Amino acid sequence: MKFLRYGAAGQEKPGILAADGTIRDLSAHVGDLMGANLDPETLARLGAIDATSLPVIEAATRLGPPVAGTGKFICIGLNFSDHAAESGMAVPPEPVIFMKASSAICGPNDDVLIPRGSEKTDWEVELGVVIGKTAKYVSEAEALDHVAGYLVSHDVSERAFQTERSGQWTKGKSCDTFGPLGPWLVTKDEIPDPQNLKMWLKVNGETMQNGSSATMVYGVAFLVSYLSQFMSLHPGDVISTGTPPGVGLGMKPPRYLKPGDVVELGIEGLGSQTQTFKADR
């Protein structure tokens, strides 16, 4: 199933993508697609509804982030060996963990704001994992039992804020609109192998990233298990699992985003996003 949320920012309603490609309203059957409703039983119940019996929503309607009320937005750094190399950094012996503020989350096609003082706003297509059932001290073998599904995550980054202004990476990752999610939450039954998904990103029509989740150093199951040793993962939490090579930082010379640039990105089976970058006044 492909679940989504539609409507004006802050007023989104739950929906589902029907087999014919239309958006259908789910609000008569569930209040919202928040953590409490992402358990396997609820998602199965919603997926069993005949989507063609639900009201059709206009295709031009804005899509919001497909999960509401995310408590933790956890990111994994340098999780592709070839991306680590282009960044001039070694593959870490354990996953690099940093947090992205939940206030950065926005819809998949919303404008992204380049923050004041930015010199090096960069792009990163990433596979996002949505937790559906609380995970604490889970094994790698049982980790995927705690996953509700997957989505496209754009880990927009301001490299000067991230690495040149001392402290941790979070401030370069958490600017408003730096976390587009969606268009859909795709349930895990549709993605039997999250470690074999093509990933791509274009800037103004030019392909920058063309990779695969197959080259992740630490896979989804390992990451869910690993993170659960340090913190409880709650329904609705999002894990953004790292990016393949092709980011602006790694180019010679480096290339960064400017107002008016259009970024398109997607992951096989999970849909695509399009954002116009604008200056944050």
N, C-alpha and C positions, 0 to 999 in steps of 0.2 A: 504494500500500500504506500501511497505517496500523500502524506498529510501536509497541510499548509495553513497559513493564517493570512487573512486578507482584510483590507480596509485601511482607513487613515491611521497614522502612527498613534499609538496609545489607545486605539479603539478597534483593534483587530478582532475578527471572529474566526472560529475554526472552520476548516474546509478540507476537502479531499479532492484529488485529481482523478476524475473518472477515466475509464478506458478510452473514451473518445476524445480525450484531451481537454474537456471542459472542467471548469472549477465548480464544485458543488458545495453548498452550504451544509455544515454539520452542526450548527448551533442549536438545533432542536434536540440533539442527541448527546452533546457534551458542552460544558460551559466554556472550556478553553483547552488548548493543548499545552497544559502546564505539567509540572512534574507528577502531581497526584494522578494524572490521567494517562501516564506513559507506561504503565505496567502492562505486561503481555496480555492479560485478560481483557483490559479495557481496549487496547489497540485491536485485538482480535475481534471484539464485539463491534467496534466501529467499522472495521474492514469488512465485516460480514453484511453490512447494510447495502442494499441495492443502490449504488450511487446514482443510477438513472432515475430513481424516484425522488432525489433531493433537488432543491431549487438550484437553478443555474445562476452563476455569478458572471457578470460581464468580464470578458477576457482582459479588458484594459484596466481592471481594478488593481490598485496597488497591492503587492504582496509584502507582508511583514516577515520578520523572522519566524520560522515555523515552530519555534518553541517559546512559550511565555514564561516569565519569571525565573530565568536562569540564575541560580545562586552562585555557581562557580564557573568561570571561563578559564580553563587551564590550558596552557600551551606548552608544546614540546619544541625545544630549539635544537638545531643542528642534527635532525633526525634522518637526513639523507647524506650519505657519505660524499657524494659529488657536490652537494650544496655546501657542506662544511669546507670542502676544498676550495670552492670559489670564494668563500668568505674568509679564507686564510686561517681557518681554525681546525683543530684536530677533532676527529670523531670522539665524543665523550665516552668514558668507560661506563657511565650510567646516564640515563636520560637527563637532559637539562630541562628543568621545570621553571616556568614563570607564569604569572597570572596576567590576564588581560581584564581590565575593568568591565563589568557587565554593562555599564553605561555606554560602552563603545558599540554595543550590538545594535544593528539596524537591519532593514530589509535588504534583500539581495540586489535590488535595482535602484535603491536610494542613492542620491548624490553623496559622495564622500568629500568631507571638508579637509582641506590642507590647513593645518593649524598655523596660527600666527608664529612667525619666527622660524618656520620650517625651511630647511635647506635640502633635505634628503628624504622625502616621502617615497616609499618603495612599495612594491607589490609582492604578494606571496599566496599562491593557491594552495589550499590545504584540505585534507580529509578531516571532517569533523565527526566526532563520535558523541552520541547523545545517550546519557545514562537513563535507564528505565526502571531499574530496581536497585535499592541501596547496596553498595559494595563496600565491604570492610574486611580486610585481610583475606581476600579471595585468591584462589590459585589461578594460574594461567589457564588451566584446563576448564575452569568454570567461569572465567571472566566474561565471555561473550553472552552468558546467560543474563548478565546484568545490563546489556546494551539494548536500548529501544530501537536504534537505527542510526542512520548516517546522513550527513548533509555536506554541502559545499561550504567551506569557511574561507573567507578572504582575510588573512592576517596582515592587514595594512600596517606598515611600520615606518616610523620616522627615525632614520639611522643615526642622525646627529644626537637626537634626544636619547636614543637607545644606548649608544656606545661612547659618545664623546663628552657627556656631561656628568660623568661619575655616577656611582650608585648602580642600581639594578636596571634591568631591561624594561620594567613595567611602564615607565613613563613614556617610552618611545613606542609603546604598543597600545596604549589605552585612550588615545585622543577620541573625542566624540566622532562617531561614524566609522571608526577603524576596525569594526567587527561585523561586516555584512555576513549574514547567514541565510542559507536557503538556495533555491526557492522552496524546496520540499524537505520534510523529514521522511526519508525512505526507510521503511522497516527492514530489519535485518534479513527477513526471509527472501527479500528481493536481491540481496547482496550476499550470496553464499561465501564469497572470498574477498574480504576487504583488502587483501594484500595483492590484488591483481586488477587494479583500476587505473585506466589512463587519466592523466591530469594535464590540463593545458591552461595557458593564459596568454592573451594578446593585449598589446597597447596600441591604440589607434590602428587596429587591424594587423599589426605585425606580431607574429608569434614570438614570445619571449620564453615561455616555459612549455616544455613538451616532455613530460615524465610519466612515472607510474608509481603507484603505492608499493609495487613489488620491490623497489629499491630502498624502502624504509629500513633503517638500522634496527629499530625497535618496533615490532608490529602492534596492532591494536590490542590483541589479547594480552600481550606482555605489558603494555602501558596501563591498561585498566587494572591488572593485578598489581603492578608496581606502585601505582598511585594509591591504591587502596591500602597499602602497608603504612602510608604516612597520614592519610586523611580519609574519612568516609566520603564516598562519592554518592551523591543524592540524585534522585530522579529529576531530570531537567538540567543537570550539569552538562557542560559541553567540554570536550577535550579536542583541541586542534593539534594535529599530530605531526606537523612539520611540512616543509616545502621542498620540492625538487629543485634542481639548479635552474638558473635563468633569471635570477632577481637582478634588479638594477645595480645593487652594491657590487656584484661580481663582474660587471662589464668593465671593459678597458677602452676608454675611461668609463667610470660609473655613470649611470643614467638614472635620473629620478623624475618623478611625476610633477607636472605643472598644471595650473588651472586650464581647463578645456580638454585635457586628455580623457580619453574613453578607454576603460579597461573592461575586457570580456574574459571570463574564466569559467571553467566547468570541470566536472569529473564524470567519467563514464557511469551511466545509470542514475546519477544524482542531479542532473540538470545543470543549468548555467546561470550566470549572473552578468549584468552589465551596469557599470557605474560611470558617471561623469564626475570628474574631480573639479572641485571649486575651492576658491580661497575662503577661509573662515574669517568673516569680518567681525 
